[in-house]
Amino acid sequence: MIDLYTWPTPNGHKVHIALEELGLDYRVQPINIGQGDQFGEAFLRISPNNKIPAIIDHDGPGGEPVSLFESGAILLYLAEKTGELMPADPRARLETLEWLMFQMGGLGPMLGQAHHFRQYAPESIDYAIDRYTNEASRLYGVLDGRLADREWLAGEMYTIADIACFPWIRPYENQGQSLGDYPHLKRWFDAIAERPAVERGVAVLADARPTQLDDKAKEQLFGASQYQKR
């Protein structure tokens, strides 16, 4: 059994989807990041960077419990644990790792900034909006080009790289993008969105997330609470 500490964000959805795709048993432990649950002492013992998601696998290596934070590390762990969602071929495995790291180091952080400055910043800053919207456009173009001659990011196999990138494309309108401008990316996106395990994964805690952030949630997510010593 895996305890999943999470909230319905793109990073949370990555692990929800992987667990559903793999058919692993898990229990959802909600961490309401708008209410400050991520700063609780118990959660910080699992995720010292106070970010979701995190897991405790009670049947970890050697049959002993193991805890993990960082969504990319969790995806790699789950793929290695099950032998699925990761190609056995060494070259295809390297391609999967390349595109997983592309999401972790570029796609997620940059799209997150585009989303933030377009949706949540307390004041409109044209420079920031333009910079991150343009970078989002560039990254969408990178994905579109990659998918022009292959079904999935790593080639013929659906992998954790696809799972990692997909949730970050879901709020494309909030990032100032239109999937109609990226036909290959749109084909890929639609194919993933239709997978039953993906539908189940993005439904996890969907009803718990408010449609609008109130002032308390904004402070917990973007304010001084982030920088208090723990």
C-alpha positions, 0 to 999 in steps of 0.5 A: 500500500502506498500513502499518497500525500497530494493536492490536485495540481499538475505535480500532484496529477503526475503521480495520481495518473502513474498510480492509476496507470500502474494499478497500484493500491494507494490511499490519498492523504490530502495536503491542502496547500491553500490552508498551509498543510504543507508546513505541518511538522509531520509532512515536512518529515516526508517532504522537507521542501514543503511541496506536494506530492510525496509518498510512503510506500509500505512495501518499499525496497527489501519489503521495508517502508520508504518515503519519497518526495519530488514528483520526478523521483516518485515517477522513476521509483514507481516505474522501476518498482513495477517494470512499466512505463519505462522502456527496457531498450537502453536508448529509449530509456535515455530518451524517456529520461531526457524528456522527464528532465525537460519537464522537471527543469523547463516545462513545469517551472516556466509554465508555472511562472506563466500561469502565476504572472497571468493569473495570480500576481497581485499586480500586472507586470507586462515584462513578466507576462510577456517573458513567460508567455513567450517561453511557454510558446517556445516550449510548446513548440519544442513538444510539437516538433518532437511529436511531429514524427512519433506517437509519444515523447520517447517514441513508440511507448507511452512512458513516465515522460508523457505522464510528467508533461501532460498535466502541465499542458492541461491549463494551456489557456491560463498560460496564454496558449491555444492547442490549435497552434500546435497540431502534433501536441494537440493530437498527443494531448487528446490521446492521453486525455482519453485514457481511462487511468488519466481520467481517474488520475485527474479526478483525484481530489478534484472536488476539494480544490476551490475554483478561486484562491482566497486571500489566505490561500494566496498568502500560504502559496505565494506570501511570507509563509513560504519563507518562515524557518521551520 
